[in-house]
Amino acid sequence: MSNAERHHRIDYIEFTVASIAASKAFYGGSFGWTFQDYGPDYCEFRDGRLAGGFAHGTPQPGGALVVLYSTTLEDSLAKVETAGGRITKPIFPFPGGRRFQFADPDGYELAVWSDA
């Protein structure tokens, strides 16, 4: 993708987390993300399409809702729970599909959606 095509698109997401190791275990276990450490206080993650980072610090949950896509919503929900996530909104329908929302170990709320 050229820089012109990337203009005004989400390019990176960064979370401040209490434990980089715990965040890697949670997101790796839930969604299969891969990681590249850059010293003890920063880790980049990749989900296969988008990159972001975990910065060590005091978590400040809130902000934009990050939404992930799943081809198997029930399996994704089970993996989130197994990895230690807390379901904040069970699977529900919305125009265009279904989704659930969860809080990660640091309290960030995210959603996972699938086609109807």
Secondary structure as UniProt FT lines:
FT   HELIX           3..6
FT   TURN            7..8
FT   STRAND          12..17
FT   HELIX           20..31
FT   STRAND          34..37
FT   TURN            40..41
FT   STRAND          42..46
FT   STRAND          51..56
FT   STRAND          66..69
FT   HELIX           73..82
FT   TURN            83..84
FT   STRAND          86..94
FT   TURN            95..96
FT   STRAND          97..103
FT   TURN            105..106
FT   STRAND          109..115
//
